[in-house]
Amino acid sequence: MHKKEAATAIGCRSGGIRIVLFLLGIPIFLFLLVLVVLWIPLPGLVSEPGSKERNLMAAISVGILGLGFLVALFAYLRKLLKIASHCMDEFFERKGLIVSKAYGYGRSFRGIIKGVPLEGLLLPSYYLQPWRLHVAMHKKVGFVGGISNRNPIMNRYCKPYHLEGSFSRYFTVSTEPEKMNQFLSDPGIEKAIHTMLTGHTKQDTWQLQFYENKIEFHSIQYVFYPAEMEISLDGFFSMLSTNT
Protein backbone atom coordinates (compact mmCIF):
# COMPACT_ATOMS: atom_id res chain seq x y z
CA MET A 1 0.00 0.00 0.00
CA HIS A 2 1.36 3.42 -0.95
CA LYS A 3 1.62 5.91 1.87
CA LYS A 4 -0.53 9.00 1.53
CA GLU A 5 0.78 12.51 1.95
CA ALA A 6 2.33 13.24 5.32
CA ALA A 7 1.03 16.06 7.48
CA THR A 8 3.48 18.96 7.40
CA ALA A 9 4.60 20.70 10.57
CA ILE A 10 7.66 22.70 11.60
CA GLY A 11 9.74 19.70 12.54
CA CYS A 12 8.63 17.47 9.66
CA ARG A 13 10.82 16.82 6.67
CA SER A 14 8.92 18.92 4.11
CA GLY A 15 8.10 21.73 6.53
CA GLY A 16 11.68 21.87 7.80
CA ILE A 17 13.14 22.08 4.29
CA ARG A 18 10.81 24.93 3.38
CA ILE A 19 11.77 26.89 6.49
CA VAL A 20 15.51 26.36 5.93
CA LEU A 21 15.18 27.57 2.33
CA PHE A 22 13.18 30.54 3.54
CA LEU A 23 15.77 31.46 6.18
CA LEU A 24 18.62 31.11 3.68
CA GLY A 25 16.78 33.19 1.10
CA ILE A 26 16.19 36.16 3.42
CA PRO A 27 19.86 37.16 4.02
CA ILE A 28 20.79 36.47 0.39
CA PHE A 29 17.99 38.71 -0.87
CA LEU A 30 18.83 41.47 1.62
CA PHE A 31 22.51 41.31 0.72
CA LEU A 32 21.70 41.69 -2.99
CA LEU A 33 19.36 44.56 -2.17
CA VAL A 34 22.12 46.38 -0.27
CA LEU A 35 24.50 45.97 -3.21
CA VAL A 36 21.93 47.34 -5.64
CA VAL A 37 20.99 50.34 -3.49
CA LEU A 38 24.61 51.21 -2.56
CA TRP A 39 26.51 50.70 -5.78
CA ILE A 40 24.22 50.42 -8.80
CA PRO A 41 23.30 53.69 -10.54
CA LEU A 42 19.53 53.92 -10.34
CA PRO A 43 17.26 56.12 -12.46
CA GLY A 44 15.62 58.91 -10.50
CA LEU A 45 18.29 58.97 -7.76
CA VAL A 46 20.54 62.06 -7.66
CA SER A 47 22.90 60.65 -5.03
CA GLU A 48 26.01 58.84 -6.20
CA PRO A 49 26.67 55.14 -5.45
CA GLY A 50 28.38 54.77 -2.04
CA SER A 51 27.20 58.18 -0.81
CA LYS A 52 25.76 58.89 2.64
CA GLU A 53 22.27 59.20 1.16
CA ARG A 54 22.61 55.77 -0.44
CA ASN A 55 23.79 54.26 2.88
CA LEU A 56 20.73 55.67 4.65
CA MET A 57 18.43 54.39 1.91
CA ALA A 58 19.99 50.91 2.09
CA ALA A 59 19.63 50.80 5.88
CA ILE A 60 15.96 51.82 5.75
CA SER A 61 15.17 49.36 2.95
CA VAL A 62 16.87 46.45 4.71
CA GLY A 63 15.18 47.31 8.02
CA ILE A 64 11.68 47.47 6.55
CA LEU A 65 12.04 44.38 4.36
CA GLY A 66 13.82 42.42 7.08
CA LEU A 67 10.97 43.13 9.51
CA GLY A 68 8.47 42.18 6.83
CA PHE A 69 10.23 38.85 6.23
CA LEU A 70 10.22 38.05 9.95
CA VAL A 71 6.51 38.80 10.21
CA ALA A 72 5.86 36.62 7.15
CA LEU A 73 7.94 33.78 8.62
CA PHE A 74 6.07 33.95 11.93
CA ALA A 75 2.72 33.89 10.11
CA TYR A 76 3.88 30.93 8.02
CA LEU A 77 4.96 28.96 11.09
CA ARG A 78 1.62 29.60 12.79
CA LYS A 79 -0.21 28.48 9.65
CA LEU A 80 1.85 25.26 9.47
CA LEU A 81 1.13 24.40 13.10
CA LYS A 82 -2.57 25.16 12.78
CA ILE A 83 -3.00 23.04 9.64
CA ALA A 84 -0.95 20.20 11.12
CA SER A 85 -2.73 20.18 14.46
CA HIS A 86 -6.15 19.95 12.76
CA CYS A 87 -5.18 17.08 10.42
CA MET A 88 -7.03 14.46 12.54
CA ASP A 89 -10.06 16.57 13.50
CA GLU A 90 -12.38 15.04 10.91
CA PHE A 91 -11.53 11.51 12.05
CA PHE A 92 -12.10 12.34 15.73
CA GLU A 93 -15.42 14.02 14.95
CA ARG A 94 -16.56 11.00 12.90
CA LYS A 95 -15.99 8.93 16.03
CA GLY A 96 -18.25 11.28 17.99
CA LEU A 97 -15.40 12.78 20.02
CA ILE A 98 -15.21 16.37 21.21
CA VAL A 99 -12.10 18.15 19.87
CA SER A 100 -10.55 21.24 21.44
CA LYS A 101 -7.31 23.21 21.57
CA ALA A 102 -4.45 21.98 23.77
CA TYR A 103 -1.22 23.76 24.75
CA GLY A 104 -1.79 26.48 22.18
CA TYR A 105 -0.97 24.37 19.13
CA GLY A 106 -2.07 20.80 19.89
CA ARG A 107 -5.47 19.13 19.92
CA SER A 108 -7.22 17.26 22.68
CA PHE A 109 -10.15 14.93 22.19
CA ARG A 110 -12.50 13.11 24.51
CA GLY A 111 -15.77 11.24 24.47
CA ILE A 112 -17.41 7.85 24.82
CA ILE A 113 -17.23 5.01 22.30
CA LYS A 114 -19.27 1.85 22.90
CA GLY A 115 -19.91 2.99 26.45
CA VAL A 116 -16.21 3.38 27.28
CA PRO A 117 -14.83 6.86 28.16
CA LEU A 118 -11.62 7.85 26.40
CA GLU A 119 -9.47 10.91 25.90
CA GLY A 120 -6.32 11.81 24.04
CA LEU A 121 -3.84 14.44 22.95
CA LEU A 122 -2.20 15.10 19.56
CA LEU A 123 0.83 17.40 19.41
CA PRO A 124 2.28 18.23 15.97
CA SER A 125 5.99 18.27 15.26
CA TYR A 126 7.86 21.52 15.92
CA TYR A 127 11.56 22.35 15.92
CA LEU A 128 13.27 19.09 16.96
CA GLN A 129 10.21 17.62 18.66
CA PRO A 130 8.42 14.72 16.90
CA TRP A 131 4.69 14.16 16.57
CA ARG A 132 3.21 12.84 19.81
CA LEU A 133 -0.09 11.05 20.20
CA HIS A 134 -1.44 9.85 23.54
CA VAL A 135 -4.79 8.04 23.85
CA ALA A 136 -6.33 6.44 26.92
CA MET A 137 -9.47 4.33 27.33
CA HIS A 138 -10.95 3.61 30.74
CA LYS A 139 -11.49 -0.14 30.47
CA LYS A 140 -10.83 -2.73 33.14
CA VAL A 141 -7.73 -4.85 32.47
CA GLY A 142 -6.85 -6.29 35.87
CA PHE A 143 -3.05 -6.05 35.73
CA VAL A 144 -0.25 -3.55 35.17
CA GLY A 145 2.13 -3.94 32.25
CA GLY A 146 3.47 -2.58 29.00
CA ILE A 147 4.62 -3.59 25.54
CA SER A 148 6.76 -1.39 23.32
CA ASN A 149 9.38 -1.33 20.57
CA ARG A 150 11.55 0.55 23.08
CA ASN A 151 12.28 -0.24 26.70
CA PRO A 152 8.97 0.84 28.29
CA ILE A 153 8.86 3.14 31.30
CA MET A 154 6.49 1.76 33.92
CA ASN A 155 6.27 1.76 37.67
CA ARG A 156 8.92 0.08 39.78
CA TYR A 157 6.78 -3.01 40.45
CA CYS A 158 6.80 -4.08 36.79
CA LYS A 159 9.40 -6.69 35.87
CA PRO A 160 10.70 -7.32 32.33
CA TYR A 161 10.03 -10.74 30.85
CA HIS A 162 10.22 -12.42 27.46
CA LEU A 163 6.95 -12.83 25.59
CA GLU A 164 6.50 -15.71 23.16
CA GLY A 165 4.62 -15.55 19.89
CA SER A 166 4.20 -12.71 17.38
CA PHE A 167 5.18 -10.08 19.97
CA SER A 168 8.41 -11.78 21.04
CA ARG A 169 10.65 -9.11 19.44
CA TYR A 170 9.18 -6.35 21.57
CA PHE A 171 9.93 -5.22 25.13
CA THR A 172 7.39 -6.39 27.70
CA VAL A 173 7.03 -5.70 31.43
CA SER A 174 4.28 -6.59 33.88
CA THR A 175 3.38 -7.13 37.50
CA GLU A 176 1.58 -10.33 36.49
CA PRO A 177 3.12 -11.86 33.34
CA GLU A 178 0.66 -14.76 33.24
CA LYS A 179 -2.36 -12.44 33.09
CA MET A 180 -0.67 -10.26 30.51
CA ASN A 181 0.22 -13.30 28.37
CA GLN A 182 -3.38 -14.46 28.50
CA PHE A 183 -4.57 -10.99 27.55
CA LEU A 184 -2.17 -10.60 24.60
CA SER A 185 -2.87 -14.11 23.30
CA ASP A 186 -6.52 -13.22 22.70
CA PRO A 187 -6.97 -13.20 18.86
CA GLY A 188 -8.90 -9.92 18.99
CA ILE A 189 -6.23 -8.20 21.07
CA GLU A 190 -3.41 -9.58 18.92
CA LYS A 191 -5.09 -8.35 15.74
CA ALA A 192 -5.81 -4.94 17.33
CA ILE A 193 -2.16 -4.41 18.32
CA HIS A 194 -0.84 -5.39 14.88
CA THR A 195 -3.31 -2.94 13.35
CA MET A 196 -2.10 -0.24 15.74
CA LEU A 197 1.43 -0.63 14.41
CA THR A 198 0.34 0.43 10.91
CA GLY A 199 2.61 3.18 9.62
CA HIS A 200 5.16 2.88 12.44
CA THR A 201 8.79 2.51 11.36
CA LYS A 202 11.93 1.50 13.26
CA GLN A 203 12.65 5.18 13.89
CA ASP A 204 9.28 5.70 15.60
CA THR A 205 8.43 4.83 19.18
CA TRP A 206 5.18 3.24 20.24
CA GLN A 207 4.09 1.96 23.60
CA LEU A 208 0.96 0.25 24.91
CA GLN A 209 0.48 0.51 28.68
CA PHE A 210 -2.00 -1.46 30.78
CA TYR A 211 -3.30 -0.46 34.19
CA GLU A 212 -5.98 -1.95 36.41
CA ASN A 213 -8.73 0.15 34.83
CA LYS A 214 -7.09 1.86 31.87
CA ILE A 215 -5.24 1.19 28.59
CA GLU A 216 -2.96 3.83 27.08
CA PHE A 217 -1.45 4.06 23.61
CA HIS A 218 1.57 6.34 23.03
CA SER A 219 3.02 7.01 19.60
CA ILE A 220 6.02 9.20 18.70
CA GLN A 221 6.72 9.78 15.00
CA TYR A 222 8.95 12.17 13.06
CA VAL A 223 6.92 11.78 9.85
CA PHE A 224 3.19 11.63 10.43
CA TYR A 225 0.66 10.10 8.01
CA PRO A 226 -2.90 10.91 9.17
CA ALA A 227 -4.48 8.17 7.00
CA GLU A 228 -2.26 5.50 8.57
CA MET A 229 -2.79 6.87 12.07
CA GLU A 230 -6.54 6.55 11.51
CA ILE A 231 -5.98 2.83 10.89
CA SER A 232 -3.81 2.60 14.03
CA LEU A 233 -6.46 4.29 16.17
CA ASP A 234 -9.19 2.08 14.71
CA GLY A 235 -7.09 -0.85 15.92
CA PHE A 236 -6.84 0.70 19.39
CA PHE A 237 -10.56 1.41 19.51
CA SER A 238 -11.31 -2.19 18.49
CA MET A 239 -10.09 -3.21 21.96
CA LEU A 240 -13.31 -1.72 23.25
CA SER A 241 -15.15 -4.76 21.83
CA THR A 242 -12.89 -7.36 23.44
CA ASN A 243 -13.64 -9.14 26.68
CA THR A 244 -11.01 -8.49 29.36
N, C-alpha and C positions, 0 to 999 in steps of 0.2 A: 504494500500500500504506500502511495506517495504521500509524504508529509505536506500538509497544507501550510499556508503562509504563517510565519511566526509573528507573534505580537511584538511590536517594536517599543522599547523603552530605553531610557538613557544608558543603562548598562548592557543592553543587548547588542549583538554584533552589528546589525544594520544601523541602529540608532547611534551607537558609539562611533561608527565610521563617519556618519554624516556630521556629527558634532566635531570630530577631529578635523575634517575637511573645512568646516565652517570656521573653526578657530585658527587654522593655518591660513585661510583665505583673508581674514580680517587684516592681520599685520602686513601681508603682501600688498593688498589693495591700498592700505594707508601709506605704505612706503612709496608706491608708485605715484600716489596722489601728491605726496610731498615733493617728489622729483619734478613732476609736471608743474606744480604751482611755483616752485623756487627757480627752476632753471629753463623752462621752456617758454619762449616768447609767445604770449597769448594775445589774440586780437581784442582790442578794447581796453587793455591794461597799459597805462602810461609808465608805470614803474618798471625798472630794468630787472632782469633775472638776478637773484641773489641780493636784492635790495632789502632794506628794513621793512618796507611795505609788503614785499613778497613774503618775508618771514612771518609777519603778523597774519597775513592771509592764510598761509599754510597752517599756522598754529590753530587758527579759528576753524578752518575746514576740518582738520584732523580731529579736533575736540568734538565738534558737532557730529561728524560721521561716526567717530569712535563710540560716542554715547548712544547714537542710534543703533549701531551694531550690537551693543551690549543689551539694549532694551529688546531688540529683535531676538537675540539668543535666549534671553530669559523667557520671552513669550513662547518661543519654540520648545524649550524644555518643559514648560508648563503644559503645552498642548500634547507633547509626547506622553507625559505622565498621565494626563487625563484620559487620553484615548486608550492607553495600555491598561489603566486600572479598570476601565469599563468593559474590557474585552470579554468578560464572562457574565456580564449582567443579564443578557438575554437568556442564557442557560439557567441561571439561578432563578429568574422570574418564572421560567417554564416549569420549574420544580415547585413553584408556589412559595418561594423563600422571599423574605423581606431584605432588600439590599440597601445599604447606607454607607456613608463616607467613614473612613477609618484612618487615623493618623495623618490627615491632610491630603494624602495621595493614594491611599489604599482603599479597599472595599471590604466591608463586613457583611455577612449574610446570616440569617437565622430563620428558623421556622420549624414546622412539624411535617414529617413525611411518614406515612403509614403508622401514625400514632406515636412516632418516636421524635422527641425534640433533638434538634441539632443546630450547630452554629459554626461559623468559620471565618477566616480572614485571608484575603488575597493581597499581597504586597508586590507591586511591579518592580522590576529591576531598575536600579539607579546607581550611578557611579560604579563602584566595584561590588555592590551588593547584588546577589542573584534574585530571581523570582522566588517568593516564599508563599506557600499555601498551607494552611492549617485548618483541618476540619475535625469536628468532634460530634459524635452521636451518643446520646445518653441511653445506652442499652446494657442490660445486665450481662456480664461475662463470667464473673465468679473467680477470677484469678488476676494476677498482675504479671505482665510480661511484655516483650517487645520483639519484633523482627525487623531487620533493616539490612540494606546493602553496605552500611557502615556500622561500626561498633556502636550500638544504641546506648543512649544515656537514660538510665532508669534509676529507681531508688536503690539504696544500698542493700536491700533484702533480696534483690534479683540476682540470680546466679547464671553465668553463661553455660550453655550446654549445646551439644551437637544435635541438630534435627535431621532425621532421615527423610528420604523422599524428594519431591521436586523442589523443596525449599532448603535442601542441605547446604547449598553454597552461600547461604545468607547467615548473618549473625543473629543469634536468638538468645534471649535471657528470660527467666521467669522465676517466680516464687514457687510455682507448682508445675514443673515440666510435664508431668503426666496429663494434667488437665489441659495444658496448652497444646500438647501433641494431639489429644483427642479433638480439640477445637479445630486445629489447622488441618486435620485429616478429613474433616467433613467436606464432601465433594463441592457443596455450594460455597463454602468459605474458600477452598482452594481455587476454585474458578474465579471468585470475586477478587482475590489477591492478584492472580495473574492478569486479570483485566485492569486492575489498578496500576500495574507496572507499564501499561501502554505508553509509549513515548518517552520513557525514562532511559537514559543512556548511562554508561559507566561513569561519566563525569557528574551526573546528578546524584542527589542524595534523597532517599525516601525512607520513611520509618513508619511502622504501624505499631501503636502502643495500646496495650490492653490494661484496663483497670477493673475493679470490682463492678462498677456500674457505668463504664464509659469506654468507648473505642476512639482513638485519635489517629488521624492520618496526616503525616507531615511530608511535604515535598519541596525540595530545593532544586531549581533548574536555572541554568544560565541562558538557555534558549527555550522560549515558552511557546508551545503550540496549543492554542485554545481548543481546537477540534479534538486533539488527542487527550487533553486534560478532561474534556467532557466525558470521554470514554472511561478514563480512570475514575472519575467521580461516580459515574454510573455503576462501576464495579464496587466502589465503596458503599454506595447507597443500597446495592443489592444485598448487603449483609443485614439490612433491616428485615428481610424476609426469612432469614435463617433462624433455626431454633438453637438457642444457646443455653 
